[in-house]
Amino acid sequence: SSGINAEYGGIIKAIMSVFSVFTGKTPKFRLHGGTAVENMALQNIQARVRMATGYLFAQLINWTRNKSGSLLVLSSANVDESLVGYLTKYDCSSGDLNPIGSICKRDLKSFVSHSKEVFGFPSIDGYLNAVPTAELEPISEHKTQTDEEDIGLTYEELNDIGRLRKIDRCGPFYMYKRLSCMWEMPPKDLGEKVKLFFQKYAINRHKACILTPSYLCEQYCPDDNRYDLRPFLYNPKWDVQFREIDNSIKIGQLAKSQTSSSALDKQSFAGKK
């Protein structure tokens, strides 16, 4: 095998100069004072250039080596990222085949760790110890982009949520009830995490319809509509389900308050006796 290191900076500058010529405006990253819309657009254009450049090299690299045919493009989005739509449509998650498309982050790390031991690749330690990041935003002394911060959920949490969503067919409220028995977390914080997931899932569900084919080895893989017949257009507000979660939290808080009050009354009564 062989590899090529490609620098995308010049391509991005060329594209953004065209945008500036037509609009008279130059978007900025959030770190440099830009808005959320500017920040996201600048990340997305980088991601999409990766895909276009990948296909260009795949089609022509054999020609540069006096060989016939072209190559397949492998995409690189794992099942957890696809589940919440933490990918750009038609970026490096798009390709001819995705070898990790139905593998969760936890299993990927286990597989890589196993490969390190079996094949003796010490350089793999750098991957295993690295904080997952899209590397699409500029970094500073006080700010580094990370996947889990962007998503708002850890990969371990997404693993549990993904299994409950598909294997156990949980909607927002039932998932909240199930996770309350699995995670040690204040009910309000748990409710917010469940809401966050389902909002992202609903808003980004349309991306599942163009997922690159992958080897299906995980039961909660967010397949496109060839296999998963759920709708891809949802109301991200989930009014009824989220209201039930809020009511359950309030009932739990009220019961806890009444229990504490009853305990205080008993202590007071015992003191009087």
C-alpha positions in Angstrom: 0.0 0.0 0.0 1.0 3.6 -0.4 -0.3 7.0 0.8 -0.3 10.6 -0.3 -0.5 13.6 2.0 -2.7 16.3 0.4 -2.9 19.9 1.6 -6.4 21.4 1.2 -5.7 24.9 2.4 -5.2 26.3 -1.1 -8.4 24.7 -2.5 -10.4 26.2 0.4 -9.0 29.7 -0.1 -9.8 29.5 -3.8 -13.4 28.5 -3.2 -13.9 31.2 -0.6 -12.4 33.8 -2.8 -15.1 33.0 -5.4 -17.8 33.4 -2.7 -16.3 36.7 -1.6 -16.2 38.0 -5.2 -19.9 37.3 -5.7 -21.2 38.4 -2.3 -18.7 41.0 -1.1 -18.5 39.2 2.2 -16.0 36.9 3.8 -17.2 34.4 6.5 -15.2 33.8 9.6 -14.8 31.0 12.1 -16.4 31.5 15.5 -12.9 31.7 17.0 -12.3 34.8 14.9 -15.6 36.5 15.6 -17.9 34.7 13.1 -21.5 33.6 13.7 -22.6 30.0 14.2 -23.8 29.9 10.5 -20.4 31.1 9.2 -18.6 28.7 11.5 -20.6 25.7 10.2 -20.4 26.7 6.6 -16.6 26.9 6.8 -16.4 23.5 8.4 -18.7 21.9 5.8 -16.8 23.2 2.8 -13.6 21.7 4.1 -15.4 18.4 4.6 -16.9 18.4 1.1 -13.6 19.3 -0.5 -12.1 16.1 1.1 -14.7 14.0 -0.6 -14.3 15.7 -4.0 -10.5 15.5 -3.8 -10.7 11.8 -2.7 -12.7 10.9 -5.8 -10.4 12.8 -8.1 -7.4 10.9 -6.8 -9.2 7.6 -6.8 -10.0 8.0 -10.5 -6.6 9.3 -11.7 -4.0 7.9 -9.4 -3.6 4.7 -11.4 -3.3 6.8 -14.6 -0.3 8.7 -13.0 1.4 5.3 -12.4 0.7 4.0 -15.9 -1.8 1.5 -14.6 -5.4 0.9 -15.8 -8.6 1.3 -14.0 -9.5 3.4 -11.0 -9.9 2.9 -7.2 -12.8 2.7 -4.8 -13.2 5.5 -2.3 -13.6 4.4 1.4 -15.6 6.7 3.6 -15.1 7.2 7.3 -18.2 7.7 9.5 -18.8 5.3 12.4 -22.3 4.2 13.5 -22.5 6.7 16.4 -21.7 9.7 14.2 -24.3 8.6 11.6 -26.9 8.1 14.3 -26.9 11.7 15.4 -25.9 13.1 12.0 -22.5 14.2 13.1 -21.3 14.4 9.6 -21.6 16.7 6.6 -23.7 15.5 3.7 -21.4 14.5 0.8 -18.2 14.8 2.8 -15.7 12.1 3.7 -18.6 10.1 5.1 -19.6 9.6 1.4 -17.8 7.1 -0.8 -18.2 3.7 -2.5 -17.8 1.6 0.7 -17.7 2.4 4.4 -15.7 -0.3 6.3 -16.6 1.2 9.7 -20.1 2.4 8.9 -21.9 0.0 11.3 -19.2 -0.2 14.0 -19.4 1.9 17.2 -16.6 3.9 18.5 -16.0 1.6 21.5 -15.7 -1.5 19.3 -13.4 0.4 16.8 -11.0 1.2 19.6 -11.1 -2.4 20.8 -10.3 -3.6 17.3 -7.4 -1.1 16.9 -6.0 -2.1 20.3 -6.2 -5.7 19.3 -4.4 -5.0 16.1 -1.6 -3.2 18.0 -1.0 -6.3 20.1 -1.3 -8.8 17.2 0.7 -6.9 14.6 3.0 -5.0 16.8 2.2 -1.5 15.6 3.4 0.9 18.4 2.3 4.0 16.4 -1.4 2.9 17.0 -1.0 4.3 20.6 -1.3 7.8 19.1 -4.7 6.9 17.8 -5.9 5.2 20.9 -4.9 8.1 23.2 -6.1 10.8 20.9 -9.2 12.8 21.7 -11.7 12.3 18.8 -12.0 15.5 16.8 -13.2 16.5 13.3 -10.3 18.9 13.0 -12.4 21.4 11.1 -12.2 24.4 13.4 -9.0 26.4 14.2 -7.6 25.7 17.7 -6.4 28.1 20.3 -4.7 27.9 23.6 -8.0 27.7 25.3 -10.2 26.0 22.7 -9.9 22.6 20.9 -12.7 21.1 18.9 -13.8 17.7 20.1 -16.5 15.3 18.8 -18.1 14.7 22.2 -18.3 18.4 23.0 -19.8 19.1 19.5 -22.4 16.3 19.9 -23.2 17.0 23.5 -23.1 13.3 24.3 -20.2 10.9 24.9 -19.6 7.9 22.6 -20.4 5.5 25.5 -23.8 7.3 26.0 -24.5 7.1 22.2 -23.8 3.3 22.3 -26.5 2.8 24.9 -28.9 5.2 23.2 -28.4 3.6 19.8 -29.2 0.1 21.1 -32.4 1.3 22.9 -33.6 3.3 19.9 -33.4 0.5 17.4 -33.1 -2.9 19.1 -35.6 -2.1 21.9 -37.6 0.3 19.7 -37.6 3.0 22.4 -39.1 6.5 21.8 -38.1 9.5 23.8 -40.1 8.8 27.0 -39.6 5.1 27.2 -35.9 5.6 26.6 -35.8 8.1 29.4 -37.4 5.5 31.7 -35.0 2.8 30.7 -31.9 5.0 31.0 -33.0 6.1 34.5 -32.3 2.5 35.6 -29.0 2.3 33.6 -27.2 5.7 34.2 -26.4 7.3 37.6 -27.5 10.8 36.7 -29.9 13.5 38.0 -33.3 13.1 36.3 -33.2 16.6 34.9 -29.8 16.1 33.3 -30.9 12.7 32.0 -34.0 14.2 30.4 -31.9 16.9 28.7 -29.6 14.3 27.2 -32.5 12.2 25.9 -34.1 15.3 24.4 -30.8 16.4 22.8 -30.4 13.0 21.2 -33.8 12.9 19.7 -33.6 16.5 18.5 -30.4 15.7 16.6 -31.8 12.4 15.4 -34.9 14.1 14.0 -33.1 17.1 12.4 -30.4 14.9 10.8 -32.4 11.8 9.9 -32.4 12.8 6.2 -28.7 12.1 6.1 -29.4 8.4 6.7 -30.9 8.2 3.3 -27.6 8.8 1.5 -25.3 6.8 3.8 -22.5 4.9 2.1 -23.1 1.1 2.0 -21.3 -0.6 4.8 -20.7 -4.1 6.2 -23.6 -4.5 8.7 -22.2 -5.9 11.9 -24.1 -3.8 14.6 -27.7 -4.3 15.4 -28.4 -0.6 15.9 -26.8 0.5 12.6 -28.8 3.5 11.3 -29.4 2.0 7.9 -31.0 3.9 5.1 -34.6 3.2 4.1 -33.7 0.0 2.3 -33.7 -1.8 5.7 -34.9 0.8 8.3 -38.4 1.7 7.3 -38.8 4.5 9.9 -39.7 7.9 8.3 -36.8 10.3 7.7 -38.8 13.5 8.4 -39.6 14.0 12.1 -40.9 16.9 14.1 -37.7 17.7 16.2 -39.8 19.3 19.0 -41.3 15.9 20.1 -44.0 17.8 22.0 -45.9 14.9 23.6 -42.9 12.8 24.4 -40.8 15.6 25.8 -43.7 16.8 27.9 -44.0 13.3 29.4 -40.3 13.3 30.3 -40.8 16.7 32.0 -43.8 15.5 33.9 -41.9 12.4 35.1 -39.0 14.6 36.3 -41.5 16.8 38.2 -43.2 13.8 39.8 -39.9 12.4 40.9 -38.8 15.7 42.4 -42.2 16.1 44.2 -41.9 12.6 45.6 -38.4 13.2 46.8 -39.5 16.5 48.4 -42.4 14.8 50.2 -40.1 12.0 51.4 -37.7 14.5 52.8 -40.5 16.5 54.5 -41.9 13.3 56.0 -38.6 12.3 57.4 -38.1 15.8 59.0 -41.6 15.6 60.6 -40.8 12.2 62.1 -37.5 13.5 63.5 -39.3 16.5 65.0 -42.1 14.2 66.5 -39.4 11.9 68.0 -37.7 14.9 69.5 -40.9 16.1 71.2 -41.5 12.6 72.7 
